[in-house]
C-alpha cells in the first residue's frame, strides 16, 4: 500500500449527462444545457472534465472562430475551478469516417481524419490539456476482406506518430475496445495498445486509458488489464463503469453488476499508487433510460460513492494476513477473508 493515502481526483465527460436515447427509441429526457452540465461538476464533487473536440467547439469552424470558441469554454472552466483531464477527436460520426478514420480506404478521408486529429491537439493546447485520447471507434471492419489488417495497423501507428510530432508536450492514450461500432476492431485490447506504444516515435509519451466495460467486452478482467498497464507505467487514465456480460457497451454505474470485480479494480489502483502522479479516476457511465431529468446525474454521484467506499475497504484489508494466506497457499481462506471484507465482517 502507498505510505500516504492517495487523494483521488475525479472526472467525467458531458456526454455522461444524456437524453437517454438509444438505437431503438428517441430521447427520453430533455437535453441539459452545456453550461449547466459544467456547473454540476463541483456540485457532484468532481474536479475535471473529459472532452471530445466538438464538445468544446463545432468541428467545422475555421481556426480563428475555433480559438474564440475555445476561449469562451476555457473561461467557464476557470470560473468553475475545473481543468480538462483528457481530450479526444470524435472521429466516428462524420460522413467522411463511415469507413474508418486513419484506416479508411479513401486517401481523402484519411487526410480529413489526420487534419481533424491535429486540430484537436491544438485545441488541447489551448485548454491546457496534455492527455490526448485515441478511441479508434471505426478503425476496423465488418468483413475481414474489406481492409488489409497489417496496413491498417501501420496507418494507425503513423497517425499516432504524426500527433506526437505535432506537439512535443502531448501524450497519446490509446483506448482499446474489441467491438461496437465495428464488428471487429483493430487493436482490440490493452495488450494490443501497449504493444503499439513501444513502436511509436516516442514510447515515453505513448500510453493507455482503460475502460472497465471495454475489457469485459473482450472477455478480460479490467483489474488485470490495469495491473498490466501499471507494470508498464502506461496507465494514465481510467474510465470506470460496469457491464453485464458480453453485450453492447452498457456504461452501468461502477460496481453495480459485479461488486467484487469493482473491488479488485480499486485494489489494483490503490495498491499500485495510481493517482499519485495526478491521474484522475474517470467515469464513463450513463443514467438508465427510465431516469427522470431531475435524477439524471445520480449515476455519477453513485459511481463516485462506490469507488470511495471500495477505497475504504481496500485500505481496511490486513495485508499481513493476506500475505500469510498467500504464503501458505490457503486460497479458500483468502477468498473468504475478502468476502468478509466485502460484507462488513472483515
N, C-alpha and C positions, 0 to 999 in steps of 0.2 A: 504494500500500500504506500502511496505518497506520504511523506512525513507531515506535510502541511495539507490540510483538506483543500481540494480544488474548489474555487468559487466559479461555478459554471455560468456561462453567458448563453442566452437562448435567441433563436431566430426562427422566422418563418417567412413565406412569401405571400404577397397579397392575394394570389390565386387560391390560397387556402381558406379564404372567406368567400365562398362561392354561392352561385344561384341554385345549386342542386340539380342542374341539368345533367342528363345522361344520354347515351345513344338512343334510348327508347322513349324519351319524353322531353318536353320543353322545360324551361326553368321553373322551379317550384318556389323560389324566393326572389324578391326584388334585389337587384344589384346594389351593393353597398358602395357609396361614392369613395373614390380613391383616397381623398384626404381623410375621410372618416376611418378608413382602414388603417392609415398610418397613425392616427391618433389612438387607435386601440392597442398598439404595441406596448407602450408603457403602462397602460391601464391593466393589461394582462400580465405584466412583469417580464416583457421581452426587451432585448437590448438591440437587436439588429434585424435588418431586412434582407431578404433574398429577392433578387430581381432578375427578370428577363429584360433584354434590351428594350422591347416595346412595352414593358410595364412602365418605363420611365418616359419615353417619347416614341411616337409612331416611327416605324422603320423606314418610311419613305420620305422623311424630312431631309432637306439639304443640311450641310454641316453647320451653317450659321444658325438656322432655326433649331437644329438639334442642340447646339450649345445653349441657346436661350431656354429651351425646354428643360434641359438637364439642370441648369442653374436654378430654375423655379423649384424643381423637386429637391435639389440639394438644400435649398433654403428651408423647405418644410422639414426635411430630415434633421437639420441642425436645430431648428426650433423645437423639435420633439425630443432632442437628445439621442438620436438614433444614428447608427452607422450602417453601411452596406457590407454585409458579410460576403456574399457571392453575387456574381452577375453572369448570365448565360445568354448567348444568342438563341432566339427562338427560330430555329431553322427547320421547322416541321409543318408550318401552317401556310406558308406562301405557295401559290400555284407552281412556282419555279422549283420547288423542292419536293414535289409529289413523288419523284423517283429517287429521292435522297438529296443530300446537300453536297458534301465533299465527294461522295461516291456516285453521283448522278451520271448517267451515260452521256448526257449533253454537256459539252465543254462550256457553253454559255451559262448553263445553270450552275455548274461548278464554280465559275467565276463569280456569279451573283453570291453564292454561299460564302466564298472566301472574302469578298468585299464586305458583306454584311458582318461577318465574323470579326474582321479587322476594325470595322466601325464600332462594334461592341467593346473591343479593347479600349478604344479611345473614350467611349462613354465611361468605362470602368475607371479610367484615369481621372476623369472629371469628378466622379463621385468619391474618389479616394479609396477604391476597392482594388485589392491585389489578387483576389481569388476569382479566377475565371473558369467557369464550369462548362464542360462539353458533355451534354447528354445527346448521344448520337441516335436520336429518335427514329429517323428514317434511313439510317445507314445500314441497310440490309436488303433482303429480297423476299418476295412472295414465292418465287420459284428459284431454285439454285442456278438455273442456266441463264437467268436474267443479267447477271454480272459475273465477272471473274473475281472470286473472293480474294485472291492474293493481290491483285491490282488494287482492289478496294481498300485493303488494309494499308497498302503503301500510300494511297491517296489520303487516308486519314492521318497517317504519320506526317506526310508532307504538309498538310494543313496545320497540324499541331505545331510543327517547326516554324511555319510561317508566322503564327501568332506569337510564339516565343521570341522570334527575331523582331517582330513589330514593336515590342515593348520589353526592354530588359528587366523590368520590375515585376511583370505579370507572372503568376503561377497558374498552370493549367491543371485542372482537376477533372479527370475522366470519371463520368458517372455511368456505370455499366447496368444494362438491363437486357435480359435474354430475348424478350419478345414484346409485342404491343408498342407502337402501332404496326411494326413489321412482323411478318411470320417468323423470320429468322434474322436476328441482329448480328452484325459484326461486333467483335469484342464484347461478348455477352456477359462476362463475369469479371469480378475484381482481379482475378489472376491474369486474364487476358489484358486488362487495362494496365496493370503494373508491368507486365512483360513489355508492352509498347513503350511505357515510360522510359525504360532503360535504352531504347533505341533512338530517342529524340536527341536533338542537338544540345539539350540542357536537361539531363535527368534530374538534377537537383531542383529544378523548377517544374517538375512533372510528377503529379501525384493523383490521388483519387478522392472522390466523395462516395460514400457508401449509403445507399438507401436500404432500410431493413426489408421492405417488400420485394425489392428487386433481387436480393439474394434468395429470398424464399421462393420467388417465381422460378429461379434457376435450380431449385431443389437443394439449396445450400443453407447453412446456418449463418445468419448475419453476424453472430458473435465470433465465429471462426474467421469469416471474411475480414472483420475489423481487426482481429488479432494478427492476421497475416499482413495486413496493410500497416499496422502499427510496428510490426517487426521490421518492415522495410522503411519505417519512418516516413510513410507516404499517406497517412490518413489525416487529411487536412479539413475535412468536414463530414458530417453525417446528416442524413435525413431519417429520423426515427418515425416509424409508424408500425402498423401491424397488418397481417394478411391471413385470410382464411383459405389456405391451400393454394394449389397451382391454378389459379383462376386469372381473371383480369386484375389489373393493379387497383387494389381497393382503398389504400390510404386510410386505414382504420386508425382509431385512437391507439397510441402506443401502449402495448401491454393488454389490450382489450381482448385479444384472441388467445394468446399464449403468454401468461404472466411469467412463467419460468424462462421462456425464451427471451423475454424482455429483461428479466433479471440478469441473465448471462451477458447480454449486451452491455448493460450498465456495469457489471462486474469487470468486463474486459476494458471498458473505457476508463473506469475509476482506477483499477489496479495498474494500468499502464501509463497513467499520467496524462490521458487525453484532456485537453482544455488548459493545461498549464502553460502552453505557449500561445494562448489567445484563441484557440479553436472554439467555435461555437457548437452548442448542441442544437442542430437544426431540426425542425419538424416539417414533415410534408403529409399533412392529414386533412381530411375533408369531413364536413358535417354530414350526417345521414340526410338523405333526400327528404325525409319527413320532418326534419327540424324546422321550427319557425325562424323567421328572420331575427326575432328577439333573442333566440338561443343559439344563433349561428356562429358564435365564437367559443362556445363551451368546449368543443372538441380540442381546441388549442390549449385552453386552461387545464383541461383534464389530462392531456398528454404530458404537459409540463409537470403537473402534480404527481402523476405516476412515476415519471423519471426521478423526481426529487425524493419520493418515498422509497423508491428502489435504491437510490444512493444511500439513504439512511440504513436500509437493510444490509447492503454490501458492507458498509462501514461497521456494522454490528457483528459481522462474521468473525469468529475466533480463528484467525489464520493459523495459530499454533495447533489447534485441534484439526484443522483441515490438513495441515502438513503431516501430522501424526497419522491420520487415517490414510493419506496417500502412501506414506512410507510403509504402512502395514498392509497395503492393498485391500483395505476394508471399504470397498466402494459401496456396498449395500448400506453400511452405517453412514458413509459420507452423504449418500443420496438422502437418507432420512434426516440427517442434520440440516441439509439445505431445505428440505420440505418443512422442517420445524421452523427454520428462519422465515420462510415464506408464509407460514401460517401462524406466526406470532408466538412460537414456542421455543425458538432457538435461544 
